[in-house]
Amino acid sequence: MYVAIGQFAVTPEWQVNARKCIALMAEARQKGASLLVLPEALLARDDNNPTLPVTSAQPLDGAFLGMLCQESRGNSMTTVLTVHVPSAPGRATNTLVVLRKGVIIAHYAKLHLYDAFSIQESRRVDPGNSVPALVNVEGFKVGLMTCYDLRFPELALSLALQGADVLVLPAAWVKGPLKEHHWTTLLSARALDTTCYLLAAGECGTKNIGQSRVVDPLGVTIAAAAEAPALLMAEIDSERITLARQQLPVLRNRRFAPPQLL
C-alpha cells in the first residue's frame, strides 16, 4: 500500500490551511496513496498568539472539516489530521480526525497533553479519556496517536496489542535543545516496541521542526523530510511486518500485562 505524509507550515487563516490540505489530498491521491497523514492542529497557528488554535476551534461539522470532507468525497483515500474542537467556553480538545469518502469515520481526543519544556497545553485544552479503536485501511489495521503521545510507550503498545500494523502520528514537535534527537529516537523506538510501521507528519512552521518520517517495523526510516514543506510517498508492505514479527517477536515474548489507561 502506498502512503503519503503532507508536511507544511500552518498559517493564522483557517481557509488558507484548508486549501493547503485539499491540495495535498489531491496530490497524494493522484500519486496513488491510500493513506495520507497531515500534521497536528491545522485550523490556525500564529507564533505571536499561542492561544489561536483554541480560540479558532471548530466543531466536527464545521466549515474547515466540511471543505476537507468535500474533497474526500468520491474516492477511497483515507486522510488523518488533527484540529481543535470546542469542549467548553474558552477550551477545546485536540482531536485527531480520520476522513474517507466524504465523511469522518473516526476521531480521537489526544490523551497526553504537552505540559513539558515550559509549555502547558492543558491550560486551554482538555484531554481525551479513551484509547482509540483501530481503523482499517486496505487490510492494514491503523492505530491513532497525536504528537506528545509518542513519549508514552503504553499507548503505542496498547494499539499494537489490539492488532495494529501501522501507527499514525500527526504532530507539531516544538524546536529546542535535543528535541530533534528525541523525535527521531522515539519514532524508531515506538516502531521497534510494536513492530509496526510508524507514519509521523510534522508541522514545519518557525517554531516546529517538520522532519516527517515513515519508519518501518524494524526501526528503519524509509522516507524523511527536512524542515521545508514536502509530500513524502512510501510503500508499506505486510510481508515486512510479518518478517519483523518473526525475527523480533516482542509482542509475543513480553511478560507484562497489557497497559491500562488510568
N, C-alpha and C positions, 0 to 999 in steps of 0.2 A: 504494500500500500504506500502511495506517495503522500507525504505530509509536508506542510508548509508552516513557516513561522514568519509573521509580519512584524518587523521592528520599526518604530517611528517615534517622533517626538510629539507628545500631546500638547495642544495649544489651549488657550483660555476659552475658545469658542467651540461649543459642542457641535455646531453644524459643520465646521471645518473638520473636526475629528471624525464625525460620521462619514463625511465624504471620503476621507482617507481610508477608513475601514472598508468602505464599499469598494474603493479602487483596489485595495489589497485582496479583498474577497474575489473580485472579478479576475485579477491576475492569477491568483492561486488556482482558481477553478480552470482557467484557460490552460494552465500548465499541468493539469491532471491531478491536483491534490484532492484527496478525500477528506482530509482534516487540516484545518487552519487554526493556529493558536496566535492570538494577539495579546498585547501587554495588559497590564493592570491599570484600572482607574482611568478609563478612556473618555469619560464625559468632558472633563475640563481640568486643566492644570496651569498654575501660574506660580513661578518662583517667588513672586512678591506677595502672594496671597495663599498661604498654605491651607486655608480652610475652603478654598474654592471647590475641591472635589465634593465636599459635603454640602455646601450651600447650592451647588448646581445639581444635586441629586434629582433623579427622575424615577418614577415607578417603572416596573417591568413592562407596563403597557404604554409607556411614554413615547415621545416623538423620536428620541435617539434610537432606541431599540426598534421602533416601528420602521425607521428607514433601513436598518440592517436586515430586519425580517423581510422587508420587501425585496431586497437584493438577493436574499437566500431562497426566495420562492421560486419554484420551478426547477431546482436542482438538488442533488443529494449531498453536496459537500457539507460537512459539519464544521461550524465555527465556534471557537471558545474565546471569551474575553471577560473582563470584569468592569462593572460600573457601580457607582454608589446609588443605593435605593433608600428613600426616606423610611425611617423607622420610628421616629418621634420628632417633635419640634426641635429643629437645630441638630438632629442626629440622623445617622444613616447606617446601613450595613454595607460592607464591601462585598459585593455579590458577584460571584462567577456565574456566567450565563452561557448556555450551550444552545446554539441555533441550528436548525436544519429544516429545509423545505418550508421556510417562511414562518416557523413557529419556534417558541422556546421549548425545548424538550427536557431541559434540566436546569437547575440553578442551585448554588451552594453559597451560603454566607461564611466568609472567612473565619476560621476558628481562632487562629493565633494572630492577635493584633500586635503591630510593631511598636512595642513600648521598650525601646532599646536605643543605644547610641544617641541619647539626648532627644529622641523623638517619642511622642506619646500619641499613637494612633487612637487609643481608647478614649482620649479626651472628647472626641466627637463621633466615634464610630462604635457601634455595638457588635460584639462577637456573635458568631453563629453558635449553635449548640448541638450539631449532629454531624456525623461522618457521612459524606455524600455517597449515594448509590453509584455504581458503575454505569457508564454509558457505552453502548455497543456501537462501534464504527467499523463496518465491513468485516465483522468477525473478530475484531480486536476489542478487548474489554478495557475501557479507558477510565482511569481514576483521576479525580479532580482535586487540585491543590492551588493555593494562591500565595505567592511571594514568601513572606516570613514563615509560612507553613514548612518551607524547605528545611528549616533548622530543627524540626521536630520529627525524628525518625518514626515515631509512633504512628503518625498519620499515613505516611508512605507505606509502612508495614501493614497497617490495617487494611489499606486498599489492596495491597498485594495478596493478603490472606483472603480477601473477598474474591480474588481471582483476576486482579488487574494484570494486563500485559504491558500497558502504556500509562505513564503518568504525565499529565499536562500541568503547566505552571505559568500562568500569566504573572508578570512581576514588574515592579518598579524599584529595582535594587539601588539603594542610595549609595553614592560615592563616599569614600572615606578610607582611612588607613587600613590596609589589609582586606578591604571589603571585596575587591575583585578576586583575591585569593580565596576568601571564604566562599564566594559564589561558585567558582569552578570546582573547588574541593567538595562542597556539599552536593552539587549536581552529580558528580561521579559517585560520591558515597551513597546517595539515595538510590541511584541506579544499581549499584552493587549490593546494597542492603536487600533489594527487592527482586533483582534480576529482571527489571522492567526497562523498556525504553523510557527516557525522560525528555519531554519537549518543553523547553523553557523559553518564553518570549519576554524580552526586557524592553522597557521604555527607555528611550535614548535622548531625553532632554538634557539640559545643562547640569542637573543635579543627580541624574541616574546613569548607570553605567552602560545600558544597552546589553551587549555581549550575549545575545540569544544563542542557544545551543540545542542541538539534538545529541543526546548521549545514548549509547546502546547498552544492552543488559550486562555487558562486561566492563562498563565504565569508560568506553572509548568514545570520544567526541567525533561524530561523523559529519557534522555541519556546524559552522560557527559564524557569527557576525562580530564586528568590532563595535565602534561607538556611533556609527552612522546609520541612517535608515537603510533597511535591507529587507528583501524577501528571501528567506532560506528555503530550499527544497531538499528533501531527503527521502530515501526509500527505507521503510522498515519492513522486517521480514520475520514471520512467525517461526521459521526454522532457526533463526538466530536466538530467539527466546528459548526454544526447546534445547538447543545446544548449550546455552548458558546455564540452564537449569539442570542439565545432565552433568556438566563439568563443575558447577558451583551450586549444589543443592541446599542453599542456606534456608530456604523456606521449609524444606523437609527435615533438615538436621537440627533446627532450632529446638531448644528445651525450655523456653519460656512460654507462659500462657500468652495468648493474644492480648495486645494492649486494650485498655478500656478508657473511654472518654470520661473525664471527671464530671 
